[in-house]
Amino acid sequence: MPATGAGLCRVFRSGDGAGPIGVLTLMAARAAGAVRLFVSDPNETRLALVRDLLPDVVTLNPTKASVGDAVRAATEGGVGCDVAIECVGNEHALKACLDAVRKQGGRADRPASA
């Protein structure tokens, strides 16, 4: 889904959110035209790596603050992000993903491993 409205795309991931797959997802979102990117991860070392590689990406630690509240506060009109991608397959990450996406926004998630 292309970025619309305020041109926002949020990439939300938790657990390994700022790991190799998360960073690749951020880069793909940017290449697709996203102008505002967010990533969450409870691992501060991974968040620091994202800040070094992609300094304009907003990094969030879900153990320290509500990801949904932080995303809404940073988006125009406080509506949340246009697109949320959750790739961990974890119930808490999915709930936070749904909390951060705007009404009628897009969402993608990875099913839990069998």
N, C-alpha and C positions, 0 to 999 in steps of 0.2 A: 504494500500500500504506500503510495507516495505521500510525502509530507504535505499537509494541507493547512488552511487557516493561518496560524502563526508560523507555519513551517517547522513544526516540531516533530521529532521522532525520538522516542525514548526506547532504548534497549535496556531491558531489565533482566538481570540474571542474578542468581544468588548461589551460594556454595562455590562453584567454580566460575562465577560470573565474570571475574576479571582475569580468568585464565586464558590460555591460547584460543579456545573457541570463542570466548566472549570478546576478546580483542579483535579477532577476525570478523565477528558479527558487527562490531562497532565500525570497522573499516568498510564493510560491505554496505552498511546503512549510510555512511557518509558518501560513498561512491554512488549510491542510489539517489542522492539528493537531500538527505536529512541535514538539517542545519543546527540542531540542538540535540545532543546526545547525553544520556545518563546511563550509568552502570552501577550496580550494587554488588557488594561482596563483603562478607564478614572478615575477610583476610586483609589486614592493612598492608602487608607486603605486596599483594597483588594490586591493590588500589594504588599504591605508590608507583608501581610499574606502569599502570595505565596513565597516571599523571605525567610520567616521564615520556611515554610514547605518544600520547594524545592529550596534550595539555589543555585543550578546550573542552574535553569531556568532563561532565560533572560526576564526581565519584561519591558514592553514598555507602555508609556502613549500616546495614539493617539492624545491627545489634545496638546501635547508638541513637537512632532516630527512625521515625516512621518514613519509609521511602515514599509512600503515597503523599503524605503531607509535604515532604520536601519537593517533590516533583510539581505538585499543584502550586506551591509557593513560587516556583521558578518559571511557571508558564503563564503566558498572557491570559488575563482574566481568571487565573487560578483554576482552569478547567482540567488540567492534566495533560498527558501526552497523547499524540495522535496514534502511535503504534507502540505496543509493548511486546517484547519477545522474551519468553522464559524457556530456557533450555535445560534446566536441571531435573525436572520431574519431581519436584518436592512441593508438598502441599502448601507450606508457608510461603515459598517463593511465588507460587501461583496466586495465592490470595493477595500478596503485596502487589503483584503485577496487575491484577484486576482493580485494585484500589487506586493505582496510579494512572490508568488509562482513562481518557475522557469518555463521556457518553458517546456511543456510536463509533468509538475508536476501534482500531484493529488490534488483534491479539493473536499471538502464535505461541504454542507451547509444545514441549516434547513429552510424549507419554512416558510414564514411569517404566523402567526396565522390567521385563517379565522374569 
